[in-house]
Amino acid sequence: MRVVRGPVAQSVEIPYPGKDLCGSEFIHDEDGDDTLAVLTRTGTIARLARLNLRRRLRGVPQFQKLSEPEILGSADRIACRPALFDPEQLDRVIACGFNQELAGELAKLEATSFVEGPLERYELGESVIAGERILTRHAVHFFSGRSPYRALGQPLQSYDAATLANTQQGLRYFGHWLQDDCAAYEALPAEAKVISMMRPGWPDRVVYESLFAQRWSEVSFARVRALTVYRELGFSRDKARRFHALRARVRRAMPPVSTGRIVYIGRGTSGGHRAMSNAAELEAAFAGAGIQILEPEEGSEAFVRTLLDADLIIAIEGSQACHAIYTLVDQGSLLIL
């Protein structure tokens, strides 16, 4: 690595401990745990610093997209029913988030078919996980905005083979973790050693992990001889099958106590700020109509049990609406405000 210092073009060569990070030989466990950790840590710091310098001086991107995946399943066009919505409300929508085109998003409401988004598998090979970055021989992949340097202060964990079921979206949004990452977990081989990057402390996360019988072993700093990443952000018939399997598992662990209820999930304080101008009046009207009102920050089995087998769940658009995937009664309804 060449570092330029001062106003004059002076440079100094910095060797790369942990040659595998530069595409050379992979460090073996025989080097000793302490040596392995030190070489991996210093090699990772050196490579990240080099990439940051190249970005600043030459505008070279720090991160690369994942390579082309292996597609697991079909991508057929499937018939569906249009969404139910008030057409007069569409004129009030002026823009979409995440750089999505407004016309395209509105067209989805009237669509009568969609193309399946099948499960994807990426074989990354020899890799180092540093926080929410993955460093391979040839690329650095970004999964979250948190700095990787704090993670390098944690003990190094080593695996011959491991499987990661995280997505960028699932590391940021509870709803994507619940509907996408947890569903993808169900498709992993039974013998897979599943690991996870560090996730936010969502209050309902532990409850669902227990109900789903899924073990998300979090790592901050790890080296893996053969890392596999699964990703599934679309919808497919196979994903629907896994949704049903998880729904059945929830009910075996927590039998429903009643049906025929309508439940409103408040926005709470943990999600992004999406204020309703008449939230107090709305909740008062709901309460007067006998609708049960829940706040998502309860983070307990009682919260999920109250939702379980509700006929109708009402929620403000956002992650909390994803509770309905697993808790609504069969043929139940979800109303998004």
C-alpha positions in Angstrom: 0.0 0.0 0.0 1.4 3.4 -0.9 0.5 6.4 1.3 1.1 10.0 0.2 2.0 12.4 2.9 2.2 16.2 3.0 2.1 18.7 0.2 5.1 17.1 -1.5 4.7 13.7 -3.2 6.4 11.6 -0.6 5.4 8.0 0.0 6.0 5.1 2.1 5.3 1.4 1.4 3.2 -0.4 4.0 3.3 -4.2 3.8 0.1 -6.2 3.9 -0.1 -8.6 6.8 -2.5 -11.3 5.9 -1.7 -11.7 2.3 -5.0 -13.4 1.5 -6.7 -10.0 1.7 -4.7 -9.0 -1.4 -5.4 -12.2 -3.3 -2.6 -14.3 -2.1 -2.2 -17.2 0.3 -4.9 -17.7 3.0 -3.6 -17.7 6.6 -3.9 -21.1 8.2 -4.9 -21.8 11.8 -1.5 -23.4 12.4 -0.1 -19.9 12.7 -1.8 -19.8 16.1 -4.9 -18.0 17.3 -3.2 -14.9 18.4 -1.1 -14.6 15.3 -4.1 -15.3 13.1 -6.1 -12.5 14.9 -3.3 -10.0 14.7 -2.6 -10.6 11.0 -6.3 -10.6 10.1 -6.9 -7.4 12.0 -3.9 -5.4 10.7 -4.4 -6.7 7.2 -8.1 -5.7 7.2 -7.2 -2.2 8.5 -4.5 -1.8 5.9 -6.9 -2.8 3.1 -9.7 -0.6 4.2 -7.4 2.4 4.6 -6.0 1.8 1.1 -9.5 1.7 -0.4 -10.5 4.8 1.4 -7.4 6.6 0.1 -8.1 5.5 -3.4 -11.6 6.8 -3.1 -10.5 10.2 -1.9 -7.6 10.7 -4.3 -8.9 9.0 -7.5 -12.7 8.6 -6.9 -12.4 4.8 -7.1 -15.4 3.2 -5.4 -14.7 1.5 -2.1 -17.3 -1.2 -2.4 -18.3 -3.7 -5.1 -21.6 -5.3 -5.8 -22.0 -9.0 -5.1 -21.1 -11.2 -8.1 -23.8 -12.9 -10.2 -25.7 -15.3 -7.9 -26.9 -18.8 -8.4 -30.7 -18.6 -8.8 -32.5 -21.1 -6.7 -36.0 -21.6 -8.1 -38.2 -20.3 -10.8 -39.0 -16.7 -11.9 -42.4 -17.3 -13.4 -45.1 -14.7 -13.9 -47.9 -15.3 -11.4 -51.4 -14.1 -11.4 -52.5 -11.9 -8.4 -55.4 -9.7 -7.3 -55.1 -5.9 -7.5 -54.7 -4.1 -4.2 -57.7 -2.5 -2.6 -57.2 1.2 -2.3 -59.1 4.5 -2.5 -58.4 6.0 -5.9 -59.0 9.5 -4.7 -56.0 9.1 -2.3 -53.5 8.4 -5.1 -53.4 12.1 -6.1 -52.0 12.9 -2.7 -48.9 10.8 -3.3 -46.2 13.1 -4.7 -43.0 11.0 -4.4 -41.6 7.6 -3.5 -38.6 6.7 -1.3 -35.4 5.0 -2.3 -35.4 6.7 -5.8 -38.4 4.6 -7.0 -40.4 6.0 -9.9 -43.9 7.1 -8.7 -45.7 5.8 -11.8 -44.1 2.4 -11.4 -45.0 2.1 -7.8 -48.6 3.2 -8.4 -48.9 0.7 -11.2 -48.2 -2.1 -8.7 -51.5 -1.3 -7.0 -53.4 -2.3 -10.1 -51.3 -5.1 -11.3 -52.9 -8.5 -11.9 -49.6 -10.4 -12.2 -46.0 -10.3 -11.0 -42.7 -12.0 -11.7 -41.4 -14.2 -8.9 -38.2 -13.1 -7.2 -36.4 -16.4 -6.4 -33.8 -17.1 -3.7 -30.3 -16.1 -4.6 -27.0 -17.8 -3.4 -23.6 -16.2 -3.6 -20.4 -18.2 -3.0 -17.8 -15.7 -1.8 -15.1 -18.2 -0.8 -12.4 -17.0 1.6 -13.7 -14.0 3.4 -13.3 -11.7 6.4 -16.3 -10.2 8.1 -15.5 -6.9 9.8 -18.7 -5.4 11.2 -21.0 -5.0 8.3 -18.3 -5.4 5.6 -17.2 -8.5 3.8 -13.7 -8.6 2.4 -12.9 -11.3 -0.1 -9.8 -11.8 -2.3 -11.1 -9.5 -5.0 -13.8 -7.2 -3.5 -15.2 -5.5 -0.4 -18.9 -5.7 0.0 -21.0 -3.2 1.9 -23.9 -4.4 4.1 -24.5 -1.5 6.6 -23.2 2.0 7.3 -21.8 1.2 10.7 -18.0 1.6 10.9 -16.0 -1.7 10.7 -13.2 -0.5 12.9 -15.0 -1.0 16.2 -15.7 -4.6 15.2 -12.0 -5.2 14.7 -11.5 -4.8 18.5 -13.6 -7.9 19.1 -12.2 -11.4 19.3 -11.7 -13.1 16.0 -13.9 -16.0 15.2 -12.9 -18.6 12.6 -15.0 -21.0 10.5 -14.1 -23.5 7.9 -17.6 -22.8 6.3 -20.4 -20.5 7.2 -23.7 -19.2 5.8 -24.9 -15.7 6.1 -28.6 -14.9 5.7 -28.4 -11.2 6.2 -29.4 -8.6 3.6 -28.5 -4.9 3.6 -32.2 -4.1 4.0 -32.6 -6.7 6.8 -29.8 -5.2 8.8 -31.5 -1.8 8.7 -35.2 -2.5 8.8 -37.0 -4.9 11.2 -39.7 -5.6 8.6 -37.2 -6.8 6.0 -35.5 -9.0 8.5 -38.8 -10.5 9.6 -40.3 -11.1 6.1 -37.1 -11.6 4.0 -34.2 -12.8 6.1 -36.2 -15.1 8.4 -37.9 -16.6 5.4 -34.6 -17.1 3.6 -33.2 -18.8 6.7 -35.8 -21.6 6.2 -34.3 -22.4 2.9 -30.8 -22.9 4.2 -29.3 -26.5 4.2 -29.9 -28.3 7.5 -26.1 -28.7 7.9 -25.3 -25.0 7.3 -23.5 -23.1 10.1 -25.6 -20.0 10.1 -24.0 -16.7 11.3 -25.3 -13.2 11.3 -23.9 -9.7 11.3 -24.8 -7.6 14.3 -28.4 -6.4 14.1 -30.2 -3.5 15.8 -31.8 -4.3 19.1 -35.4 -4.6 17.9 -37.6 -5.4 20.8 -39.5 -8.3 19.1 -36.5 -9.9 17.5 -35.8 -12.4 20.3 -39.4 -13.4 20.5 -39.6 -14.4 16.8 -36.2 -16.1 16.9 -37.6 -18.4 19.6 -41.0 -18.9 17.9 -39.3 -19.7 14.6 -36.7 -22.0 16.3 -34.0 -20.1 14.4 -30.6 -19.4 15.8 -28.9 -16.2 14.6 -25.4 -16.4 16.0 -24.0 -12.9 15.6 -20.4 -12.2 14.8 -18.5 -8.9 14.6 -15.1 -10.0 13.4 -14.6 -13.4 11.7 -12.7 -15.2 9.0 -14.4 -17.9 7.0 -12.6 -20.2 4.5 -15.9 -20.7 2.5 -18.6 -18.1 3.0 -22.0 -18.4 1.4 -24.6 -15.6 1.3 -28.3 -16.0 0.7 -30.5 -13.2 -0.4 -34.3 -13.0 -1.1 -36.0 -9.7 -1.4 -38.7 -10.7 -3.9 -41.8 -13.0 -3.5 -42.3 -16.4 -4.9 -44.5 -19.5 -4.4 -41.6 -21.2 -2.5 -41.3 -18.2 -0.2 -45.1 -18.4 0.4 -44.6 -22.0 1.4 -42.0 -21.0 3.9 -44.2 -18.3 5.3 -46.9 -20.9 5.9 -44.4 -23.2 7.6 -43.3 -20.4 9.9 -46.9 -19.5 10.6 -47.6 -23.1 11.7 -44.5 -23.1 13.9 -45.7 -20.0 15.7 -49.1 -21.6 16.4 -47.5 -24.8 17.7 -45.4 -22.8 20.1 -48.1 -20.3 21.0 -51.7 -21.7 20.4 -54.2 -18.8 19.7 -56.5 -18.0 22.5 -59.3 -16.2 20.5 -60.3 -15.1 17.0 -62.6 -12.5 15.5 -60.6 -9.5 16.8 -59.4 -6.3 15.1 -56.1 -5.0 16.3 -54.4 -1.7 15.5 -50.6 -1.5 15.8 -49.4 2.0 16.7 -46.3 3.3 15.0 -44.3 3.4 18.3 -41.0 5.2 18.8 -38.5 2.7 17.4 -39.3 3.2 13.7 -38.8 6.2 11.6 -40.9 9.3 12.3 -44.2 9.1 10.4 -46.6 11.3 12.2 -50.4 11.3 11.6 -52.0 14.7 12.0 -55.0 13.2 13.7 -53.4 10.2 15.4 -55.1 10.8 18.8 -58.6 11.2 17.3 -58.0 8.0 15.2 -57.0 5.9 18.1 -59.9 7.2 20.2 -62.3 6.2 17.3 -60.7 2.8 17.1 -61.0 2.3 20.9 -64.6 3.4 20.8 -65.3 0.8 18.1 -63.8 -2.0 20.2 -60.5 -2.2 18.3 -57.6 -3.3 20.4 -54.6 -0.9 20.3 -51.1 -2.2 20.7 -47.7 -0.4 20.8 -44.9 -2.4 19.2 -42.2 -1.6 21.8 -43.6 -4.2 24.2 -41.2 -6.7 22.8 -42.8 -9.7 24.5 -44.7 -12.9 23.6 -47.8 -11.1 25.0 -47.6 -8.7 22.1 -47.5 -11.5 19.5 -50.1 -13.5 21.3 -52.5 -10.5 21.1 -52.0 -10.3 17.4 -52.3 -14.0 16.8 -55.3 -15.0 14.6 -56.7 -11.5 14.5 -59.2 -11.2 11.6 -58.0 -7.7 10.7 -54.7 -5.9 11.6 -54.4 -2.2 11.0 -51.0 -0.6 10.8 -49.2 2.5 9.6 -47.0 1.7 6.6 -43.6 0.4 7.8 -41.9 -2.6 9.5 -44.6 -3.1 12.1 -47.1 -4.2 9.4 -44.9 -7.3 8.8 -46.2 -8.8 12.0 -49.3 -9.6 10.1 -47.5 -12.1 7.8 -47.2 -14.6 10.7 -50.1 -13.6 13.0 -53.2 -13.0 10.9 -55.8 -15.7 10.9 -55.9 -17.6 7.6 -57.7 -15.5 5.0 -57.4 -12.5 7.3 -56.9 -8.9 6.2 -54.3 -6.2 6.6 -55.1 -2.5 6.3 -52.2 -0.2 5.7 -52.7 3.5 6.7 
